[in-house]
Amino acid sequence: MSGRTDNHFIPELGTGNPLETLRGKQIAVTKLHQPPAQVMARYCFRPWEPEDTEIYQRMLDDAELWRYMPEDYPGEITTELARTLIELSRQVSHHKVRAVEYQGRVIGQMRMQWKTDVTPPQSGEISYWLGREHWGLGLAAPMIALFSWRCFSIFPALSTIIARVHVENMASQRVLERAGWQRVRVDGDWQVFQMQRQDVIDWSSLNKPASLPG
Ligand SMILES: CC(C)(COP(=O)(O)OP(=O)(O)OC[C@H]1O[C@@H](n2cnc3c(N)ncnc32)[C@H](O)[C@@H]1OP(=O)(O)O)[C@@H](O)C(=O)NCCC(=O)NCCS
């Protein structure tokens, strides 16, 4: 695992006393079930760094990867554009973007976009991608489950996370179901899924290690 692990990774927060204080008010915090140590040890979520430019560019410069993403493929991802996107991802604003490492190798990205202006946030929307060489290995479901758990752990007021998946993106829909997400509605071309703080994740089905190519 990288030594640059996100310093917001606080596994114990939200897992202990179910009553916490928020701006002087007591709020009920549903007890979260900690993921198995083996699953946590395999993944690392950290900010993108300028040194990641080459791998970031290589993974994102793939029209097929963008096919079902909410944003259109911007065309060739040049080194300059990759640098700019990394820089934007590092800006602390309405979103939290993390490079994902699996057993020390960068495999993709998780992003959380806060849905409210309230601090601390109460709802958000995730999006994610894996570099194409990492598709089909079962890496996405534990990645999403861990990232969601981590957000609920860090933000005690966060109650709901949604994900919008293109109705034709069967792999992504399957991955969310495996990670314990519920379908809530269809919104045009998008199937909306949600995970709530109190939802129980079946970690036993997400505990299978994968071998990366190369
Ligand atoms: C979506 C994505 C994260 C999926 O990750 P993954 O780990 O490669 O997913 P897999 O290929 O292992 O597929 C997951 C499941 O979907 C199934 N699946 C894949 N393609 C399918 C299809 N066309 N129809 C039905 N099921 C399909 C797989 O068999 C697998 O099922 P299982 O869990 O029962 O074994 C990855 O493909 C990706 O990054 N895509 C590009 C970006 C993207 O679309 N992001 C999502 C935006 S919401």
The ligand as an SDF file (V2000), in Angstrom:
LIG
                    3D

 48 50  0  0  0  0  0  0  0  0999 V2000
  -17.8990   -0.1940  -14.8520 C   0  0  0  0  0  0  0  0  0  0  0  0
  -16.5880   -0.8090  -14.3820 C   0  0  0  0  0  0  0  0  0  0  0  0
  -16.0970   -0.0390  -13.1590 C   0  0  0  0  0  0  0  0  0  0  0  0
  -16.8830   -2.2760  -14.0290 C   0  0  0  0  0  0  0  0  0  0  0  0
  -15.8050   -2.8020  -13.3450 O   0  0  0  0  0  0  0  0  0  0  0  0
  -15.2880   -4.3080  -13.4970 P   0  0  0  0  0  0  0  0  0  0  0  0
  -14.6800   -4.7030  -12.2140 O   0  0  0  0  0  0  0  0  0  0  0  0
  -14.4340   -4.3910  -14.6880 O   0  0  0  0  0  0  0  0  0  0  0  0
  -16.6010   -5.1080  -13.7500 O   0  0  0  0  0  0  0  0  0  0  0  0
  -16.6630   -6.5630  -14.4000 P   0  0  0  0  0  0  0  0  0  0  0  0
  -16.2060   -6.5230  -15.8070 O   0  0  0  0  0  0  0  0  0  0  0  0
  -15.9680   -7.4770  -13.4770 O   0  0  0  0  0  0  0  0  0  0  0  0
  -18.2030   -6.8580  -14.4520 O   0  0  0  0  0  0  0  0  0  0  0  0
  -18.9580   -6.8490  -13.2970 C   0  0  0  0  0  0  0  0  0  0  0  0
  -20.1030   -7.7910  -13.4810 C   0  0  0  0  0  0  0  0  0  0  0  0
  -20.8900   -7.3610  -14.5980 O   0  0  0  0  0  0  0  0  0  0  0  0
  -21.0280   -8.4450  -15.5100 C   0  0  0  0  0  0  0  0  0  0  0  0
  -21.0670   -7.8840  -16.8470 N   0  0  0  0  0  0  0  0  0  0  0  0
  -20.0710   -7.2850  -17.5340 C   0  0  0  0  0  0  0  0  0  0  0  0
  -20.5210   -6.8930  -18.7460 N   0  0  0  0  0  0  0  0  0  0  0  0
  -21.8320   -7.2640  -18.8190 C   0  0  0  0  0  0  0  0  0  0  0  0
  -22.8410   -7.1660  -19.8110 C   0  0  0  0  0  0  0  0  0  0  0  0
  -22.6090   -6.5770  -20.9690 N   0  0  0  0  0  0  0  0  0  0  0  0
  -24.0730   -7.6620  -19.5190 N   0  0  0  0  0  0  0  0  0  0  0  0
  -24.3360   -8.2440  -18.3390 C   0  0  0  0  0  0  0  0  0  0  0  0
  -23.4080   -8.3720  -17.3510 N   0  0  0  0  0  0  0  0  0  0  0  0
  -22.1790   -7.8900  -17.6000 C   0  0  0  0  0  0  0  0  0  0  0  0
  -19.7950   -9.3060  -15.2660 C   0  0  0  0  0  0  0  0  0  0  0  0
  -20.0300  -10.6370  -15.6870 O   0  0  0  0  0  0  0  0  0  0  0  0
  -19.6660   -9.2260  -13.7820 C   0  0  0  0  0  0  0  0  0  0  0  0
  -20.6300  -10.0500  -13.1690 O   0  0  0  0  0  0  0  0  0  0  0  0
  -20.3050  -10.8690  -11.8090 P   0  0  0  0  0  0  0  0  0  0  0  0
  -20.0050   -9.8570  -10.7690 O   0  0  0  0  0  0  0  0  0  0  0  0
  -21.5470  -11.6280  -11.5580 O   0  0  0  0  0  0  0  0  0  0  0  0
  -19.1240  -11.7240  -12.1350 O   0  0  0  0  0  0  0  0  0  0  0  0
  -15.4950   -0.7630  -15.4880 C   0  0  0  0  0  0  0  0  0  0  0  0
  -15.9480   -1.5200  -16.5720 O   0  0  0  0  0  0  0  0  0  0  0  0
  -15.1860    0.6440  -15.9580 C   0  0  0  0  0  0  0  0  0  0  0  0
  -14.3890    1.3360  -15.3370 O   0  0  0  0  0  0  0  0  0  0  0  0
  -15.8240    1.1030  -17.0480 N   0  0  0  0  0  0  0  0  0  0  0  0
  -15.5860    2.4180  -17.6330 C   0  0  0  0  0  0  0  0  0  0  0  0
  -16.0950    3.5770  -16.7780 C   0  0  0  0  0  0  0  0  0  0  0  0
  -17.5150    3.4050  -16.3330 C   0  0  0  0  0  0  0  0  0  0  0  0
  -18.3800    2.9870  -17.0960 O   0  0  0  0  0  0  0  0  0  0  0  0
  -17.7330    3.7730  -15.0870 N   0  0  0  0  0  0  0  0  0  0  0  0
  -19.0330    3.7110  -14.4810 C   0  0  0  0  0  0  0  0  0  0  0  0
  -19.7380    4.9890  -14.6400 C   0  0  0  0  0  0  0  0  0  0  0  0
  -21.2410    4.9100  -13.6970 S   0  0  0  0  0  0  0  0  0  0  0  0
  1  2  1  0
  2  3  1  0
  2  4  1  0
  2 36  1  0
  4  5  1  0
  5  6  1  0
  6  7  2  0
  6  8  1  0
  6  9  1  0
  9 10  1  0
 10 11  2  0
 10 12  1  0
 10 13  1  0
 13 14  1  0
 14 15  1  0
 15 16  1  0
 15 30  1  0
 16 17  1  0
 17 18  1  0
 17 28  1  0
 18 19  1  0
 18 27  1  0
 19 20  2  0
 20 21  1  0
 21 22  1  0
 21 27  2  0
 22 23  1  0
 22 24  2  0
 24 25  1  0
 25 26  2  0
 26 27  1  0
 28 29  1  0
 28 30  1  0
 30 31  1  0
 31 32  1  0
 32 33  2  0
 32 34  1  0
 32 35  1  0
 36 37  1  0
 36 38  1  0
 38 39  2  0
 38 40  1  0
 40 41  1  0
 41 42  1  0
 42 43  1  0
 43 44  2  0
 43 45  1  0
 45 46  1  0
 46 47  1  0
 47 48  1  0
M  END
$$$$
